[in-house]
């Protein structure tokens, strides 16, 4: 496979405002396991694109048939948690899981609430207009993940820029690789520091509990992934989700007036996650043997990419899945993936969304977008979908 420089929007990342592209919807309807020529993250070439929920779950849940690595080809990405196969992945995941249990994440709730309130106070003090991305959606998850990992918050501007460059598909490949290398070096230095003087951060606790059982290279890879995933995905979900709610004022009103224990809050989070699916695709898998997926005969060595955004609109999940409705019974979605690579930080992302959306809407009941929905600058050239800015007033 050849590696491109800057790329046009690939079929894998096609979006129409809040929705998957019409091309993806047609593929799901007419040819749900399609053989396509496209650009995925770091490579352009031939792929099988999987678009139905049941097939996506089959691929992501069967690591023996669909692996992350091809033993006959050099890896495109370094070994990190997101692209590891067992047994290495199983071992690292076992180390990390206690830090991301629902109980552990709930302990962070008072601090997350304070962070949210501080940023709302700052927005209110400065007055309208404000930018939801810069003033709310980006800094809140950044500060939360910094505190969890023990990353100095003064470094946030640098790692935010690097993270954006890594997933910005409009940049030449060499620039994105360089941004990834810089991010990895930053984390390597941080891990080395915490190895000398462990603290109560997640990295420090892993060192304290597992010592030489977890190597610096592994810690660096884990921390690198968690830092990027822990703020880049949630910040885009918060910004795009705010725009979505403003376009549905009746549903925004339900969140604004809901009590803290109202089930509609959890339902709203799941529906926003399903409906927006900002992480558009899974990591590419490689077939380890000849296999059938639906009606498609996939040969050993061929690459498979699951298109998560359109899979979450699959009519098999329920009635009218292209309609946004926070009162519906939560649909089974694959926004956080499935199987052994199911997102480790899902409980943290859910908590941040559950707290942030109602707090924003309650503080500014007259909140409205300055721009019409079709003029908002969407991130159509990024592996993680969202908006570049969302100017608002109240």
C-alpha positions as CSV (number, residue, x, y, z in Angstrom):
1,X,0.0,0.0,0.0
2,X,1.2,3.4,-0.9
3,X,1.2,6.2,1.7
4,X,-0.3,9.5,0.5
5,X,0.4,13.0,1.3
6,X,-2.7,15.2,1.7
7,X,-5.9,13.4,0.8
8,X,-9.4,14.3,-0.3
9,X,-12.2,13.2,1.9
10,X,-12.3,9.4,1.8
11,X,-15.5,7.4,1.7
12,X,-14.7,6.2,5.2
13,X,-15.0,9.7,6.6
14,X,-17.9,11.0,4.5
15,X,-20.3,13.2,6.6
16,X,-23.3,15.5,5.9
17,X,-23.5,17.7,9.0
18,X,-24.6,15.4,11.8
19,X,-25.2,12.4,9.4
20,X,-23.1,9.8,7.6
21,X,-22.8,10.7,3.9
22,X,-25.6,9.5,1.5
23,X,-22.9,7.3,-0.1
24,X,-22.4,5.4,3.1
25,X,-26.2,5.0,3.6
26,X,-26.5,3.6,0.1
27,X,-23.6,1.2,0.8
28,X,-25.3,-0.1,4.0
29,X,-28.6,-0.6,2.1
30,X,-27.3,-2.1,-1.1
31,X,-23.8,-3.5,-0.5
32,X,-23.1,-3.7,3.3
33,X,-19.7,-5.3,2.9
34,X,-18.2,-3.3,0.1
35,X,-14.9,-3.7,-1.7
36,X,-13.6,-0.1,-1.9
37,X,-10.5,1.9,-2.9
38,X,-10.0,4.5,-0.2
39,X,-7.9,6.3,2.2
40,X,-7.9,5.2,5.8
41,X,-5.9,7.1,8.4
42,X,-2.3,6.4,7.2
43,X,-2.8,4.3,4.1
44,X,-4.6,4.3,0.8
45,X,-5.5,1.1,-1.0
46,X,-8.1,-1.6,-1.2
47,X,-10.3,-2.4,1.8
48,X,-13.5,-4.2,2.7
49,X,-15.8,-1.6,4.2
50,X,-18.3,-3.0,6.7
51,X,-21.4,-0.9,7.4
52,X,-24.0,-3.1,9.2
53,X,-24.1,-3.3,13.0
54,X,-24.1,-7.1,13.2
55,X,-21.2,-7.4,10.8
56,X,-19.2,-4.7,12.6
57,X,-19.7,-6.6,15.9
58,X,-18.6,-9.8,14.2
59,X,-15.3,-8.2,12.9
60,X,-14.5,-6.3,16.1
61,X,-15.4,-9.3,18.3
62,X,-13.3,-11.9,16.5
63,X,-9.6,-11.1,17.0
64,X,-8.6,-14.6,15.8
65,X,-10.0,-14.0,12.4
66,X,-9.6,-10.3,12.1
67,X,-6.3,-9.2,13.7
68,X,-4.5,-5.9,14.1
69,X,-1.2,-6.9,12.5
70,X,0.0,-8.7,9.4
71,X,3.1,-10.7,10.3
72,X,4.4,-10.5,6.8
73,X,4.3,-6.7,6.5
74,X,6.0,-4.0,8.6
75,X,3.5,-2.2,10.9
76,X,2.3,1.3,9.9
77,X,1.8,2.3,13.5
78,X,3.9,1.6,16.6
79,X,2.7,-1.0,19.1
80,X,0.2,0.7,21.3
81,X,-2.9,-0.4,23.1
82,X,-5.2,0.6,20.2
83,X,-3.5,-1.6,17.7
84,X,-2.2,-4.5,19.8
85,X,-3.2,-8.2,19.5
86,X,-3.3,-10.7,22.3
87,X,-1.5,-11.7,24.4
88,X,0.3,-8.3,24.7
89,X,-3.0,-6.4,24.6
90,X,-4.7,-8.7,27.2
91,X,-1.8,-8.1,29.6
92,X,-1.8,-4.3,29.3
93,X,-5.6,-4.1,29.4
94,X,-5.6,-6.1,32.7
95,X,-3.2,-3.5,34.2
96,X,-5.3,-0.6,33.1
97,X,-8.9,-1.7,33.8
98,X,-8.9,-0.9,37.5
99,X,-8.2,2.7,36.8
100,X,-11.3,3.1,34.6
101,X,-14.0,1.2,36.5
102,X,-17.3,3.0,37.0
103,X,-16.6,3.2,40.7
104,X,-13.1,4.8,40.1
105,X,-14.6,7.3,37.6
106,X,-17.4,8.3,40.0
107,X,-14.7,9.4,42.5
108,X,-13.7,12.0,39.9
109,X,-17.2,13.5,39.7
110,X,-16.7,16.4,42.2
111,X,-13.5,17.5,40.5
112,X,-15.2,17.3,37.0
113,X,-18.1,19.3,38.3
114,X,-15.7,22.0,39.6
115,X,-13.9,22.1,36.3
116,X,-17.2,22.5,34.4
117,X,-18.4,25.2,36.7
118,X,-15.2,27.2,36.5
119,X,-15.4,27.3,32.7
120,X,-19.0,28.3,32.7
121,X,-18.2,31.0,35.2
122,X,-15.5,32.3,32.9
123,X,-17.8,32.3,29.9
124,X,-20.5,34.2,31.9
125,X,-17.9,36.7,33.2
126,X,-16.6,37.5,29.7
127,X,-20.0,37.6,28.2
128,X,-21.3,36.7,24.7
129,X,-20.2,35.8,22.2
130,X,-18.2,32.8,23.2
131,X,-16.8,29.8,21.3
132,X,-18.1,26.5,22.6
133,X,-15.0,24.7,21.3
134,X,-12.3,27.0,22.7
135,X,-14.1,28.0,25.9
136,X,-15.9,24.8,26.9
137,X,-15.7,21.7,24.9
138,X,-11.9,21.5,24.5
139,X,-10.5,22.7,27.9
140,X,-12.8,20.6,30.1
141,X,-11.8,17.1,28.9
142,X,-8.2,18.3,28.5
143,X,-8.0,19.3,32.1
144,X,-9.7,16.1,33.3
145,X,-7.4,13.8,31.4
146,X,-4.4,15.9,32.4
147,X,-5.2,15.4,36.0
148,X,-6.0,11.7,35.6
149,X,-2.6,11.0,33.9
150,X,-0.6,13.5,35.8
151,X,0.3,15.7,32.7
152,X,1.1,19.3,33.5
153,X,-1.8,21.4,32.4
154,X,0.6,24.1,31.2
155,X,1.5,21.7,28.4
156,X,-2.0,21.5,27.2
157,X,-1.7,23.9,24.2
158,X,1.2,21.8,22.8
159,X,-0.5,18.4,23.1
160,X,-3.8,19.8,21.9
161,X,-2.1,21.1,18.7
162,X,-0.2,17.8,18.2
163,X,-3.4,15.8,18.7
164,X,-5.3,17.9,16.1
165,X,-2.4,17.4,13.7
166,X,-2.3,13.7,14.2
167,X,-6.0,13.2,13.2
168,X,-6.1,16.0,10.6
169,X,-6.3,14.1,7.3
170,X,-5.8,17.3,5.3
171,X,-2.2,17.5,6.4
172,X,0.5,15.7,4.5
173,X,1.3,12.3,6.0
174,X,4.8,13.4,7.0
175,X,3.5,16.2,9.2
176,X,1.0,13.9,10.9
177,X,3.7,11.3,11.6
178,X,6.0,14.0,12.9
179,X,3.2,15.2,15.3
180,X,2.8,11.7,16.5
181,X,6.5,11.3,17.1
182,X,6.6,14.5,19.1
183,X,3.6,13.4,21.2
184,X,5.3,10.1,21.9
185,X,8.6,11.8,22.9
186,X,6.7,14.1,25.3
187,X,5.1,11.1,27.0
188,X,8.3,9.2,27.1
189,X,9.9,12.1,29.1
190,X,6.9,12.2,31.4
191,X,7.0,8.5,32.1
192,X,10.7,8.6,32.8
193,X,10.1,11.4,35.3
194,X,7.3,9.4,37.1
195,X,9.4,6.3,37.1
196,X,11.9,8.2,39.3
197,X,9.3,9.8,41.4
198,X,5.9,8.0,41.2
199,X,2.8,10.1,42.2
200,X,-0.9,9.4,42.5
201,X,-1.7,9.9,38.8
202,X,-2.7,6.9,36.7
203,X,0.8,6.5,35.4
204,X,2.3,6.8,38.8
205,X,-0.1,4.2,40.2
206,X,0.7,1.8,37.4
207,X,4.4,2.2,38.2
208,X,3.8,1.8,41.9
209,X,1.6,-1.3,41.5
210,X,3.4,-3.2,38.7
211,X,7.0,-1.9,38.9
212,X,9.2,-3.6,36.3
213,X,6.2,-5.7,35.1
214,X,5.2,-2.8,32.9
215,X,8.0,-1.3,30.8
216,X,8.5,2.4,30.0
217,X,7.8,1.9,26.3
218,X,4.5,0.3,27.2
219,X,3.6,3.1,29.6
220,X,4.5,5.6,27.0
221,X,2.2,4.0,24.5
222,X,-0.6,3.7,26.9
223,X,-0.4,7.3,28.1
224,X,0.0,8.6,24.6
225,X,-3.2,6.9,23.5
226,X,-5.1,7.9,26.6
227,X,-4.1,11.6,26.4
228,X,-5.2,11.9,22.8
229,X,-8.3,9.8,23.1
230,X,-9.2,11.3,26.4
231,X,-9.6,14.8,25.2
232,X,-9.8,14.8,21.4
233,X,-12.9,12.5,21.2
234,X,-14.8,13.9,24.2
235,X,-14.2,17.6,23.2
236,X,-15.5,17.0,19.7
237,X,-18.5,15.1,21.1
238,X,-19.3,18.0,23.5
239,X,-19.0,20.7,20.8
240,X,-20.9,18.8,18.1
241,X,-23.4,17.6,20.7
242,X,-24.1,21.2,21.8
243,X,-24.9,22.2,18.2
244,X,-27.1,19.1,17.8
245,X,-29.1,20.1,21.0
246,X,-29.4,23.7,19.9
247,X,-30.9,22.4,16.6
248,X,-33.4,20.4,18.8
249,X,-34.6,23.0,21.4
250,X,-37.4,20.7,22.7
251,X,-34.8,18.0,23.6
252,X,-32.4,20.6,25.0
253,X,-35.2,21.8,27.2
254,X,-35.6,18.3,28.6
255,X,-32.0,18.2,29.6
256,X,-32.1,21.7,31.0
257,X,-35.0,20.9,33.4
258,X,-34.1,17.3,34.2
259,X,-33.2,16.4,37.8
260,X,-29.8,14.9,38.4
261,X,-31.3,11.4,38.8
262,X,-33.6,11.7,35.8
263,X,-33.1,8.7,33.5
264,X,-33.4,11.1,30.5
265,X,-29.8,12.2,31.2
266,X,-28.4,8.8,30.6
267,X,-30.6,8.2,27.6
268,X,-29.5,11.5,26.2
269,X,-25.8,10.6,26.5
270,X,-26.3,7.3,24.7
271,X,-28.4,8.9,22.0
272,X,-25.9,11.6,21.4
273,X,-23.1,9.1,21.3
274,X,-25.0,6.9,18.8
275,X,-26.3,9.7,16.6
276,X,-23.0,11.6,16.2
277,X,-20.3,8.8,16.4
278,X,-17.4,11.2,16.1
279,X,-14.8,8.4,15.8
280,X,-16.0,7.5,12.3
281,X,-14.2,4.2,11.8
282,X,-12.5,1.4,13.6
283,X,-8.8,0.7,13.2
284,X,-8.2,-1.4,10.1
285,X,-8.2,-5.2,10.7
286,X,-6.5,-7.8,8.6
287,X,-8.1,-11.1,7.8
288,X,-5.9,-13.9,9.1
289,X,-7.7,-16.6,7.1
290,X,-10.3,-16.8,4.3
291,X,-13.7,-16.1,5.7
292,X,-17.2,-15.1,4.8
293,X,-18.7,-11.9,6.1
294,X,-22.3,-11.6,5.0
295,X,-22.2,-12.4,1.3
296,X,-18.6,-11.3,0.9
297,X,-15.7,-13.7,0.5
298,X,-12.8,-12.1,2.3
299,X,-9.3,-13.5,1.6
300,X,-6.5,-13.9,4.1
301,X,-4.3,-10.8,4.1
302,X,-7.1,-8.4,3.0
303,X,-7.9,-5.3,5.1
304,X,-11.3,-4.7,6.7
305,X,-12.5,-1.3,8.1
306,X,-15.7,-0.9,10.1
307,X,-17.6,2.3,9.4
308,X,-19.1,3.0,12.9
309,X,-21.1,6.1,12.1
310,X,-23.4,4.4,9.6
311,X,-23.5,1.2,11.6
312,X,-25.1,3.2,14.4
313,X,-27.9,4.2,12.0
314,X,-28.6,0.6,11.0
315,X,-32.4,0.1,10.7
316,X,-31.9,-3.3,12.5
317,X,-31.3,-1.3,15.7
318,X,-34.8,0.1,15.8
319,X,-37.3,2.4,14.2
320,X,-36.2,5.6,12.4
321,X,-32.6,5.5,13.5
322,X,-31.8,8.6,11.4
323,X,-34.0,10.7,13.8
324,X,-32.4,12.2,17.0
325,X,-34.5,11.4,20.0
326,X,-33.2,11.4,23.6
327,X,-36.4,9.8,24.9
328,X,-36.0,6.6,22.9
329,X,-34.9,3.4,24.6
330,X,-31.1,3.4,24.2
331,X,-30.0,1.6,21.1
332,X,-27.1,-0.8,21.1
333,X,-24.3,1.3,19.5
334,X,-20.7,0.7,18.6
335,X,-19.5,4.3,19.3
336,X,-16.9,3.0,21.7
337,X,-16.1,0.0,19.5
338,X,-16.8,-3.6,20.5
339,X,-14.8,-6.6,21.8
340,X,-11.4,-6.5,23.4
341,X,-10.7,-3.1,22.0
342,X,-13.9,-1.5,23.5
343,X,-12.9,2.0,24.6
344,X,-11.3,1.9,28.0
345,X,-12.3,5.5,28.8
346,X,-16.0,5.0,28.0
347,X,-17.2,5.5,31.6
348,X,-15.2,8.8,31.8
349,X,-16.6,10.1,28.5
350,X,-20.1,9.3,29.6
351,X,-19.7,11.0,32.9
352,X,-18.2,14.2,31.4
353,X,-21.1,14.4,28.9
354,X,-23.8,13.6,31.5
355,X,-22.5,16.5,33.6
356,X,-21.4,19.0,31.0
357,X,-24.5,19.2,28.7
358,X,-27.1,20.0,31.4
359,X,-24.8,22.4,33.2
360,X,-24.2,24.4,30.0
361,X,-27.9,24.5,29.2
362,X,-29.0,25.5,32.7
363,X,-26.4,28.2,33.0
364,X,-27.4,29.7,29.6
365,X,-31.1,29.0,29.0
366,X,-31.1,31.3,26.0
367,X,-28.0,29.7,24.4
368,X,-28.0,29.8,20.6
369,X,-25.6,29.4,17.7
370,X,-24.4,32.6,16.0
371,X,-24.2,30.7,12.7
372,X,-26.8,28.7,10.8
373,X,-26.2,25.0,11.0
374,X,-25.0,24.8,7.4
375,X,-22.4,27.6,7.9
376,X,-20.7,26.0,11.0
377,X,-17.1,24.9,10.1
378,X,-17.3,21.1,10.3
379,X,-14.1,19.0,10.5
380,X,-14.7,17.0,7.4
381,X,-11.0,16.4,6.9
382,X,-10.4,14.7,10.3
383,X,-10.4,11.1,11.5
384,X,-12.3,12.4,14.6
385,X,-15.4,14.4,13.4
386,X,-16.5,17.6,15.0
387,X,-16.5,21.3,14.5
388,X,-13.6,23.7,14.4
389,X,-15.5,26.4,16.1
390,X,-19.0,27.0,17.4
391,X,-19.7,30.7,18.2
392,X,-22.7,31.2,20.5
393,X,-24.6,33.9,22.3
394,X,-27.3,33.9,25.0
